[in-house]
Amino acid sequence: MNQDFKVYVRLVSYLKSYWGVALLVLLGFGINAATEVSVAKLLKYIIDAIQEGSRTNLDWFPALIVLLMFFRGVGLFLGGYFSAVISRSLVFSIRQEVYAKLLRLPAQYYLDNSAGHISAKLMYNVEQLTAASSESLQTLIKDGLIVIGLLGYLLYTNWRLTLCIVVFMPFIGILVRIASKKMRKLSIQVQNTMGDVNHVVQETITANSVVKSFTGEAFEQKRFYKSSEENLRRGLKMVVVQNINSPIIQLLLSMAMAIILWLALRPQVFGDTSAGEFISFITAAGLISKPVKNLTDINEKLQRGLAAAHSVFELLDMPEEVNNGQLKPVLKGNIQFDHANLRYDDGTHAIKDFSLDIKAGQTVALVGRSGAGKTSLVNMLPRFQELSEGQIYFDGIPVQEIELAYLRSQIATVNQQVVLFNRSVRDNIAYGQLQDSSDEQVIAAAKAAYAHDFIMNLPQGYDTILGAQGLNLSGGQRQRIAIARAILKDSPILILDEATSALDNESEYFIQQAFDKAMQDRTTIVIAHRLSTVENADVIVVMDKGQIIEQGTHAELLAKHGMYYQLHQRNFEEN
């Protein structure tokens, strides 16, 4: 429970900046609470006036009722509107913080968690936080003030009878505590199953062409149904707990009311009390039931919100990418792997005792079977994956000593899986740090990547919106846009993960030309599949199980009749 309190205090700390708005919420709900008490007081005056037969006072009562309802409406509007302002602002600010955190988390986090579960945290869980903060605070203030006002009035009218209500409070507290534990557990399950639902949806959207071509619609529908059904089941269990809890609390309160009525009807209890005072007391006691029920219903919101808060704060507290580097050297492109190791949590080695010197301007081709560690090796250069042991040097500087964003700005990558955004062609080429590039620079990069001609044939040329993942372009066209992006970056180090095995000969020809242009005057590391880039490389490194098996030029390795020779004979088809 101590942990819950810390989480709640942290959550409420986000509301600090809205204290001015919170005063308006307090004022609004204060007015509303005053009208509730005034209703009971007004009844007393009406009945007493009727009994006394005083016409003068009775003429004012209709106007007073309208006035009371007016002020009640004003109070509820002020409280409701400004608490919604706080609620939406809270979601906005925490969502910004969570998104900023996602951008700073290590690449490993995205390997360990599905996109569906990550986006569920950002969209669904953050939304649930308002239940524990602004929504429950709204109920606490609104109904809390009403309960305090009515209890005060009841104590003032007849404190002995009022104690009958207070006696039942510990029993209500015990019920709320039992329900809390159950609802917390169910809230966590609802959030997890929401992640599962999201995951299925995202997979289906991303892989819709595969789903359609293999007629997997029925299978995906069934998978979505199962995830949604599980989410529904957990949600309904929460509703059951909530809806059993409320009637029991209402029953306890009705028992208190029954005792009050029984006692109140004894003449010796109220004694000389007027009929108006008697009815206003019973009315006030009846009015207290609803706000007490609302206050106990906070528990469901609180548990739902706290479960979300634990999940969101767990994400916000995750260690970010380590960026202790201060240096921003102008890199020439010398790279040295010195006994580099990359080991996963389960103890398996992706890269094992890897040592290699790459001179500035050299082209190095990495070849080997799938799973040999080629991609893991190049991922360590921009620190997408962190070294376990050993060291990597850029121009003699250890990789950790170079400021992270600057290091990445010095390395251009064309990945096997081309990533394009739902933006214009121009915005896709001049992305991120390149967004201030001139139109001339963008066009020059596109021409160098042999992409200009097909771009000009698109409906709006460079202003054509590519759509999600740029899937309205061919594979070769997408790759040439990615190469144009790398050329525009003009970094001293270029990494090419060649994914040309599925391209037609014409696309392959253009991409080879584009690669040749991109590789000029820079250090290039090519994860080679089957192009002549391999044959022309200054050094070919043959990898297997994260280690170097052999290295040399194309001719030297063929003469050795080793693994490279076997791969060459098969034309790298295994890769």
C-alpha positions as CSV (number, residue, x, y, z in Angstrom):
1,M,0.0,0.0,0.0
2,N,3.0,2.2,0.7
3,Q,4.0,1.8,-3.0
4,D,0.5,2.8,-4.1
5,F,0.7,5.9,-1.9
6,K,4.0,6.9,-3.6
7,V,2.5,6.3,-7.0
8,Y,-0.6,8.4,-6.2
9,V,1.5,11.3,-4.8
10,R,3.6,11.2,-7.9
11,L,0.4,11.2,-10.1
12,V,-1.2,14.1,-8.1
13,S,2.1,16.1,-8.4
14,Y,1.3,16.5,-12.1
15,L,-1.8,18.5,-11.0
16,K,0.4,21.1,-9.1
17,S,0.6,23.4,-12.1
18,Y,-3.2,23.5,-12.3
19,W,-3.8,24.9,-8.8
20,G,-5.4,28.0,-10.2
21,V,-7.9,26.0,-12.1
22,A,-8.4,23.7,-9.1
23,L,-9.5,26.7,-7.0
24,L,-12.3,27.2,-9.6
25,V,-13.2,23.5,-9.3
26,L,-13.3,23.9,-5.5
27,L,-15.5,27.1,-5.8
28,G,-17.9,25.4,-8.2
29,F,-18.4,22.2,-6.1
30,G,-18.5,24.3,-2.9
31,I,-21.5,26.2,-4.3
32,N,-23.1,22.9,-5.3
33,A,-22.6,21.4,-1.8
34,A,-24.1,24.6,-0.3
35,T,-27.3,24.2,-2.4
36,E,-27.7,20.6,-1.2
37,V,-27.6,21.6,2.4
38,S,-29.9,24.6,1.5
39,V,-32.5,22.2,0.1
40,A,-32.9,20.6,3.5
41,K,-32.9,24.0,5.3
42,L,-35.5,25.3,2.8
43,L,-37.8,22.4,3.5
44,K,-37.7,23.3,7.2
45,Y,-38.7,26.9,6.5
46,I,-41.5,25.8,4.1
47,I,-43.1,23.3,6.5
48,D,-42.7,25.7,9.5
49,A,-44.3,28.5,7.5
50,I,-47.2,26.3,6.5
51,Q,-47.8,25.2,10.1
52,E,-47.7,28.8,11.3
53,G,-49.9,29.9,8.3
54,S,-47.5,32.8,7.4
55,R,-48.3,33.8,3.8
56,T,-45.6,36.4,3.6
57,N,-42.7,34.0,3.7
58,L,-44.4,31.4,1.4
59,D,-44.4,33.9,-1.5
60,W,-40.6,33.9,-1.5
61,F,-40.1,30.1,-1.6
62,P,-40.8,29.5,-5.4
63,A,-38.2,32.2,-6.3
64,L,-35.8,30.7,-3.7
65,I,-36.1,27.2,-5.3
66,V,-35.4,28.6,-8.8
67,L,-32.4,30.6,-7.4
68,L,-31.1,27.5,-5.6
69,M,-31.3,25.5,-8.8
70,F,-29.6,28.3,-10.7
71,F,-26.7,28.4,-8.3
72,R,-26.5,24.6,-8.3
73,G,-26.2,24.7,-12.1
74,V,-23.5,27.3,-12.0
75,G,-21.6,25.4,-9.4
76,L,-21.8,22.1,-11.3
77,F,-20.7,23.8,-14.5
78,L,-17.7,25.5,-12.9
79,G,-16.6,22.3,-11.1
80,G,-17.3,19.9,-14.1
81,Y,-15.8,22.1,-16.8
82,F,-12.6,23.0,-15.0
83,S,-12.0,19.5,-13.7
84,A,-12.3,18.3,-17.3
85,V,-9.7,21.0,-18.3
86,I,-7.4,19.5,-15.7
87,S,-8.2,16.0,-16.8
88,R,-7.5,16.5,-20.5
89,S,-4.4,18.6,-19.8
90,L,-3.1,15.8,-17.6
91,V,-3.5,13.3,-20.3
92,F,-1.9,15.6,-22.8
93,S,1.2,16.3,-20.7
94,I,1.8,12.7,-19.5
95,R,1.3,11.4,-23.1
96,Q,3.9,13.9,-24.3
97,E,6.3,12.7,-21.6
98,V,5.7,9.0,-22.4
99,Y,6.2,9.6,-26.1
100,A,9.4,11.5,-25.5
101,K,10.6,8.6,-23.3
102,L,9.8,6.1,-26.0
103,L,12.1,8.0,-28.4
104,R,14.9,7.8,-25.8
105,L,14.6,4.1,-24.9
106,P,17.2,1.7,-26.2
107,A,16.5,-0.4,-29.4
108,Q,16.3,-3.5,-27.2
109,Y,13.0,-2.3,-25.6
110,Y,11.4,-2.4,-29.1
111,L,12.8,-5.9,-29.6
112,D,11.4,-7.1,-26.2
113,N,7.9,-5.5,-26.6
114,S,5.3,-5.6,-29.4
115,A,4.2,-2.4,-31.1
116,G,0.6,-3.1,-29.9
117,H,1.6,-3.3,-26.2
118,I,3.8,-0.2,-26.5
119,S,1.0,1.9,-28.2
120,A,-1.6,0.6,-25.7
121,K,0.6,2.1,-22.9
122,L,0.7,5.4,-24.7
123,M,-3.0,5.6,-25.7
124,Y,-5.1,3.4,-23.3
125,N,-3.1,3.4,-20.1
126,V,-2.4,7.1,-20.1
127,E,-6.1,7.7,-20.6
128,Q,-6.8,5.6,-17.5
129,L,-4.6,7.8,-15.4
130,T,-7.2,10.4,-15.2
131,A,-9.4,8.0,-13.4
132,A,-7.0,7.9,-10.5
133,S,-6.2,11.6,-10.5
134,S,-8.6,14.2,-11.8
135,E,-11.8,12.0,-12.0
136,S,-11.5,10.7,-8.5
137,L,-10.4,14.1,-7.1
138,Q,-13.5,15.6,-8.8
139,T,-15.8,13.1,-7.0
140,L,-13.8,13.5,-3.8
141,I,-14.3,17.3,-3.8
142,K,-17.8,17.3,-5.2
143,D,-19.3,14.6,-3.0
144,G,-16.9,15.1,-0.1
145,L,-18.1,18.7,0.3
146,I,-21.7,17.6,0.1
147,V,-21.1,14.8,2.8
148,I,-19.3,17.3,5.0
149,G,-22.0,19.9,4.6
150,L,-24.9,17.5,5.2
151,L,-23.1,15.8,8.2
152,G,-22.5,19.2,9.7
153,Y,-26.1,20.1,9.3
154,L,-27.2,16.8,10.8
155,L,-24.9,17.1,13.8
156,Y,-26.1,20.7,14.3
157,T,-29.8,19.5,14.2
158,N,-29.4,16.3,16.3
159,W,-26.0,14.9,17.0
160,R,-27.2,11.8,18.8
161,L,-29.1,10.5,15.7
162,T,-26.3,11.5,13.4
163,L,-24.0,9.1,15.3
164,C,-26.1,6.2,13.9
165,I,-24.8,7.0,10.4
166,V,-21.2,7.4,11.6
167,V,-21.3,3.9,13.3
168,F,-21.7,2.2,9.9
169,M,-18.7,4.0,8.4
170,P,-16.1,1.4,9.4
171,F,-18.1,-1.4,7.8
172,I,-18.2,0.6,4.5
173,G,-14.4,1.1,4.8
174,I,-13.8,-2.7,5.1
175,L,-16.0,-3.4,2.1
176,V,-14.1,-0.8,0.0
177,R,-10.8,-2.3,1.0
178,I,-11.8,-5.9,0.0
179,A,-13.1,-4.6,-3.4
180,S,-9.9,-2.6,-3.9
181,K,-7.7,-5.6,-4.1
182,K,-9.9,-7.4,-6.5
183,M,-10.3,-4.4,-8.8
184,R,-6.6,-3.7,-8.9
185,K,-5.8,-7.2,-10.1
186,L,-8.6,-7.0,-12.7
187,S,-7.5,-3.5,-13.9
188,I,-4.0,-4.8,-14.6
189,Q,-5.5,-7.7,-16.6
190,V,-7.8,-5.4,-18.6
191,Q,-4.8,-3.2,-19.5
192,N,-2.7,-6.3,-20.6
193,T,-5.5,-7.7,-22.7
194,M,-6.0,-4.3,-24.3
195,G,-2.3,-4.5,-25.3
196,D,-3.1,-7.9,-26.9
197,V,-6.0,-6.5,-28.8
198,N,-3.9,-3.6,-30.0
199,H,-1.1,-6.1,-31.0
200,V,-3.4,-8.1,-33.2
201,V,-4.8,-5.0,-34.9
202,Q,-1.3,-3.6,-35.6
203,E,-0.1,-6.9,-37.0
204,T,-3.1,-7.2,-39.3
205,I,-2.7,-3.6,-40.6
206,T,1.0,-3.9,-41.2
207,A,0.8,-7.3,-42.8
208,N,-2.6,-6.8,-44.6
209,S,-1.2,-7.9,-48.0
210,V,0.0,-11.2,-46.5
211,V,-3.3,-11.7,-44.7
212,K,-5.2,-11.2,-48.0
213,S,-2.9,-13.2,-50.2
214,F,-3.0,-16.2,-47.8
215,T,-6.7,-15.7,-47.1
216,G,-6.0,-15.4,-43.4
217,E,-9.0,-13.1,-42.8
218,A,-11.0,-15.8,-40.9
219,F,-7.9,-16.7,-38.7
220,E,-7.2,-13.0,-37.9
221,Q,-10.8,-12.4,-37.1
222,K,-10.8,-15.3,-34.7
223,R,-7.6,-14.1,-33.1
224,F,-9.0,-10.6,-32.7
225,Y,-12.2,-12.1,-31.3
226,K,-10.3,-14.2,-28.7
227,S,-8.2,-11.2,-27.5
228,S,-11.3,-8.9,-27.4
229,E,-13.3,-11.6,-25.6
230,E,-10.6,-11.9,-22.9
231,N,-10.6,-8.1,-22.5
232,L,-14.4,-8.1,-22.3
233,R,-14.4,-10.9,-19.7
234,R,-11.9,-9.1,-17.4
235,G,-13.8,-5.8,-17.9
236,L,-17.1,-7.5,-16.9
237,K,-15.6,-9.0,-13.8
238,M,-14.6,-5.4,-12.7
239,V,-18.2,-4.4,-13.3
240,V,-19.5,-7.3,-11.2
241,V,-17.2,-6.3,-8.3
242,Q,-18.2,-2.7,-8.6
243,N,-21.9,-3.5,-8.8
244,I,-21.9,-5.9,-5.9
245,N,-20.0,-3.4,-3.8
246,S,-22.4,-0.4,-4.4
247,P,-25.7,-2.2,-3.3
248,I,-24.1,-3.6,-0.2
249,I,-23.0,-0.1,0.8
250,Q,-26.5,1.2,0.0
251,L,-28.0,-1.5,2.2
252,L,-25.7,-0.5,5.1
253,L,-26.8,3.1,4.7
254,S,-30.5,2.1,4.5
255,M,-30.0,0.2,7.8
256,A,-28.6,3.4,9.3
257,M,-31.6,5.4,7.9
258,A,-34.1,2.8,9.3
259,I,-32.6,3.1,12.8
260,I,-32.7,6.9,12.5
261,L,-36.4,6.8,11.4
262,W,-37.3,4.3,14.2
263,L,-35.6,6.5,16.8
264,A,-36.8,9.7,15.3
265,L,-40.4,8.5,15.6
266,R,-40.0,8.1,19.4
267,P,-41.3,11.4,20.9
268,Q,-38.7,11.5,23.6
269,V,-35.8,11.7,21.0
270,F,-36.9,14.8,19.1
271,G,-38.8,16.2,22.0
272,D,-39.9,19.8,21.2
273,T,-38.6,19.7,17.6
274,S,-40.9,21.3,15.0
275,A,-42.2,19.3,12.0
276,G,-40.1,21.4,9.7
277,E,-36.9,20.5,11.6
278,F,-37.9,16.8,11.7
279,I,-38.5,16.6,8.0
280,S,-35.4,18.6,7.1
281,F,-33.3,16.2,9.3
282,I,-34.8,13.1,7.5
283,T,-34.3,14.8,4.1
284,A,-30.7,15.6,4.8
285,A,-30.1,12.0,6.1
286,G,-31.6,10.7,2.8
287,L,-29.6,13.1,0.7
288,I,-26.3,11.9,2.2
289,S,-26.8,8.4,0.8
290,K,-26.0,9.2,-2.8
291,P,-22.7,11.2,-2.2
292,V,-21.5,8.4,0.2
293,K,-22.2,5.9,-2.6
294,N,-20.3,8.1,-5.1
295,L,-17.4,8.3,-2.7
296,T,-17.2,4.5,-2.4
297,D,-17.4,4.3,-6.2
298,I,-14.1,6.3,-6.4
299,N,-12.4,3.1,-5.4
300,E,-13.0,1.5,-8.9
301,K,-11.6,4.6,-10.6
302,L,-8.7,4.8,-8.2
303,Q,-7.7,1.1,-8.7
304,R,-8.1,1.4,-12.5
305,G,-6.0,4.6,-12.5
306,L,-3.3,3.3,-10.1
307,A,-2.9,0.1,-12.2
308,A,-2.3,2.3,-15.2
309,A,0.0,4.7,-13.2
310,H,2.2,1.7,-12.2
311,S,2.5,0.7,-15.8
312,V,3.2,4.2,-17.1
313,F,5.6,5.2,-14.4
314,E,7.4,1.8,-14.9
315,L,8.0,2.9,-18.5
316,L,9.0,6.5,-17.5
317,D,11.6,5.1,-15.0
318,M,13.2,2.7,-17.5
319,P,16.9,3.3,-18.1
320,E,17.4,5.4,-21.3
321,E,20.2,5.0,-23.8
322,V,23.4,5.8,-22.1
323,N,24.8,9.1,-23.5
324,N,27.8,10.1,-21.5
325,G,29.9,11.1,-24.5
326,Q,31.0,14.7,-24.8
327,L,33.1,14.6,-27.9
328,K,31.9,15.8,-31.4
329,P,34.9,15.1,-33.6
330,V,34.8,15.5,-37.4
331,L,35.1,11.8,-38.3
332,K,37.3,10.7,-41.2
333,G,35.8,7.2,-41.2
334,N,38.5,5.0,-39.6
335,I,36.8,2.2,-37.6
336,Q,38.4,-0.3,-35.4
337,F,36.7,-3.3,-33.7
338,D,38.9,-4.4,-30.8
339,H,37.8,-7.8,-29.4
340,A,34.2,-6.6,-29.6
341,N,31.6,-8.8,-28.0
342,L,27.8,-8.6,-28.1
343,R,26.1,-11.0,-25.7
344,Y,22.4,-11.3,-25.0
345,D,20.7,-11.7,-21.6
346,D,20.4,-15.5,-22.1
347,G,24.2,-15.7,-22.5
348,T,24.3,-16.3,-26.3
349,H,26.9,-14.5,-28.3
350,A,25.7,-12.5,-31.4
351,I,29.3,-11.1,-31.8
352,K,32.3,-13.0,-30.3
353,D,35.8,-11.6,-30.0
354,F,35.6,-9.6,-33.2
355,S,38.6,-7.6,-34.3
356,L,38.9,-5.6,-37.6
357,D,40.5,-2.4,-38.8
358,I,38.7,-0.4,-41.4
359,K,40.5,2.5,-43.0
360,A,38.8,5.7,-44.0
361,G,37.3,5.5,-47.5
362,Q,37.5,1.7,-47.6
363,T,34.6,-0.5,-48.7
364,V,34.2,-3.6,-46.5
365,A,31.7,-6.3,-47.4
366,L,30.3,-8.6,-44.7
367,V,29.2,-12.0,-46.0
368,G,28.0,-15.1,-44.3
369,R,24.9,-17.2,-43.7
370,S,21.8,-15.8,-42.2
371,G,22.3,-15.4,-38.4
372,A,26.0,-15.0,-38.8
373,G,25.9,-11.7,-36.9
374,K,26.3,-9.2,-39.8
375,T,23.4,-7.0,-38.8
376,S,24.2,-7.2,-35.1
377,L,27.8,-6.0,-35.9
378,V,26.7,-2.9,-37.8
379,N,24.0,-2.2,-35.2
380,M,26.8,-1.7,-32.7
381,L,28.3,1.2,-34.7
382,P,25.4,3.7,-34.1
383,R,24.9,2.0,-30.7
384,F,21.5,0.5,-31.5
385,Q,23.0,-2.5,-29.6
386,E,25.6,-1.9,-26.9
387,L,28.9,-3.6,-26.7
388,S,29.2,-6.3,-23.9
389,E,33.0,-6.4,-23.9
390,G,35.8,-5.1,-26.0
391,Q,35.8,-1.7,-27.8
392,I,34.9,0.1,-31.0
393,Y,37.0,3.1,-32.0
394,F,36.2,5.8,-34.5
395,D,39.4,7.6,-35.6
396,G,40.9,6.2,-32.4
397,I,38.1,7.5,-30.1
398,P,36.1,5.0,-28.1
399,V,32.5,4.9,-29.3
400,Q,31.1,5.7,-25.8
401,E,33.1,9.0,-25.7
402,I,31.3,10.4,-28.7
403,E,28.0,12.2,-28.1
404,L,25.3,9.8,-29.1
405,A,23.1,12.0,-31.4
406,Y,26.3,13.4,-33.0
407,L,27.7,9.8,-33.6
408,R,24.5,8.8,-35.3
409,S,24.6,12.0,-37.5
410,Q,27.9,10.7,-38.8
411,I,26.6,7.4,-40.0
412,A,24.1,6.9,-42.8
413,T,22.2,3.6,-43.1
414,V,20.2,2.0,-45.8
415,N,18.4,-0.9,-44.2
416,Q,17.2,-4.1,-45.6
417,Q,13.7,-3.1,-44.5
418,V,13.2,0.3,-46.0
419,V,11.2,2.6,-43.7
420,L,9.2,5.4,-45.3
421,F,6.8,7.7,-43.6
422,N,3.3,8.8,-44.5
423,R,4.6,12.1,-45.8
424,S,5.7,13.7,-49.1
425,V,8.6,12.3,-51.1
426,R,10.6,15.4,-50.2
427,D,10.0,15.0,-46.5
428,N,11.0,11.3,-46.7
429,I,14.3,12.2,-48.3
430,A,15.0,15.3,-46.2
431,Y,14.1,13.6,-42.9
432,G,15.0,14.6,-39.4
433,Q,18.4,16.4,-39.3
434,L,18.1,16.9,-43.1
435,Q,14.7,18.8,-43.0
436,D,16.3,22.2,-43.7
437,S,17.9,20.9,-47.0
438,S,17.1,23.0,-50.1
439,D,15.0,21.6,-53.0
440,E,18.1,21.6,-55.1
441,Q,20.0,19.4,-52.6
442,V,17.1,17.0,-52.4
443,I,16.8,16.8,-56.2
444,A,20.6,16.3,-56.5
445,A,20.4,13.4,-53.9
446,A,17.5,11.8,-55.8
447,K,19.3,12.1,-59.1
448,A,22.4,10.5,-57.6
449,A,20.1,7.6,-56.3
450,Y,18.5,7.2,-59.7
451,A,15.2,8.2,-58.2
452,H,14.5,11.5,-59.8
453,D,12.9,10.2,-63.0
454,F,10.3,8.0,-61.3
455,I,9.6,10.7,-58.6
456,M,8.8,13.2,-61.4
457,N,6.3,10.6,-62.8
458,L,4.4,10.5,-59.5
459,P,1.1,12.6,-59.4
460,Q,2.6,15.5,-57.5
461,G,6.2,14.8,-58.0
462,Y,8.3,15.5,-54.9
463,D,5.1,16.7,-53.1
464,T,3.4,13.3,-53.5
465,I,2.3,11.8,-50.2
466,L,3.6,8.2,-50.1
467,G,1.0,6.7,-47.8
468,A,1.8,4.3,-44.9
469,Q,5.2,2.6,-45.4
470,G,5.3,3.9,-49.0
471,L,3.6,0.7,-50.1
472,N,2.3,2.3,-53.3
473,L,5.9,2.3,-54.6
474,S,7.8,-0.7,-55.8
475,G,10.5,-2.3,-53.7
476,G,13.2,-0.8,-56.0
477,Q,11.7,2.6,-55.8
478,R,11.4,2.6,-52.0
479,Q,15.0,1.5,-51.8
480,R,16.2,4.3,-54.1
481,I,14.4,6.9,-51.9
482,A,16.2,5.4,-48.9
483,I,19.5,5.7,-50.8
484,A,18.7,9.3,-51.7
485,R,18.2,10.0,-48.0
486,A,21.6,8.5,-47.2
487,I,23.3,10.4,-50.0
488,L,21.7,13.7,-48.8
489,K,23.0,13.0,-45.2
490,D,26.5,13.0,-46.7
491,S,28.0,11.2,-43.7
492,P,31.6,9.9,-43.6
493,I,30.4,6.4,-42.8
494,L,27.7,4.5,-44.8
495,I,26.1,1.2,-43.9
496,L,24.3,-0.7,-46.7
497,D,22.2,-3.7,-45.8
498,E,21.6,-4.8,-49.4
499,A,18.2,-6.2,-49.9
500,T,18.3,-6.6,-53.7
501,S,17.7,-10.3,-54.1
502,A,14.0,-9.9,-54.7
503,L,14.3,-7.0,-57.2
504,D,14.0,-7.3,-60.9
505,N,17.1,-6.8,-63.1
506,E,16.3,-3.2,-64.1
507,S,15.8,-2.1,-60.4
508,E,18.9,-4.0,-59.4
509,Y,20.9,-2.2,-62.1
510,F,19.7,1.2,-61.0
511,I,20.3,0.4,-57.3
512,Q,23.8,-0.8,-58.0
513,Q,24.5,2.5,-59.8
514,A,23.0,4.4,-56.8
515,F,25.1,2.3,-54.4
516,D,28.2,3.1,-56.3
517,K,27.4,6.9,-56.2
518,A,26.6,6.7,-52.5
519,M,29.8,4.9,-51.7
520,Q,32.2,7.5,-53.2
521,D,34.6,9.1,-50.8
522,R,33.3,7.5,-47.6
523,T,33.9,4.4,-45.5
524,T,31.3,1.9,-46.5
525,I,30.2,-1.3,-44.8
526,V,28.1,-3.5,-47.0
527,I,26.1,-6.5,-45.7
528,A,26.4,-8.3,-49.0
529,H,23.9,-10.6,-50.6
530,R,24.8,-11.1,-54.3
531,L,25.8,-8.0,-56.1
532,S,29.2,-7.1,-57.7
533,T,29.7,-4.7,-54.8
534,V,31.2,-7.7,-53.0
535,E,33.7,-8.4,-55.7
536,N,34.8,-4.7,-55.8
537,A,35.1,-4.4,-52.0
538,D,38.5,-3.5,-50.6
539,V,38.1,-6.2,-47.9
540,I,35.6,-9.0,-47.8
541,V,34.9,-10.4,-44.2
542,V,33.3,-13.8,-44.0
543,M,31.4,-14.2,-40.8
544,D,29.9,-17.2,-39.0
545,K,28.4,-17.3,-35.5
546,G,29.6,-13.8,-34.8
547,Q,33.2,-14.4,-35.6
548,I,35.5,-13.8,-38.6
549,I,36.1,-17.0,-40.5
550,E,38.2,-15.5,-43.2
551,Q,39.0,-12.1,-44.8
552,G,40.7,-10.7,-47.9
553,T,39.9,-9.5,-51.5
554,H,37.5,-11.4,-53.8
555,A,40.4,-13.0,-55.7
556,E,42.3,-14.0,-52.5
557,L,39.2,-15.6,-50.9
558,L,38.3,-17.5,-54.1
559,A,41.8,-18.9,-54.2
560,K,41.5,-20.2,-50.6
561,H,38.6,-22.5,-51.5
562,G,37.1,-21.8,-48.1
563,M,33.6,-20.7,-46.9
564,Y,33.6,-17.6,-49.3
565,Y,34.3,-19.9,-52.2
566,Q,31.3,-22.1,-51.2
567,L,29.0,-19.1,-50.7
568,H,30.2,-17.6,-54.1
569,Q,29.4,-20.9,-55.8
570,R,25.9,-20.7,-54.5
571,N,25.7,-17.0,-55.5
572,F,24.9,-16.1,-51.9
573,E,21.4,-17.6,-52.4
574,E,21.3,-18.7,-48.8
575,N,21.4,-15.1,-47.7
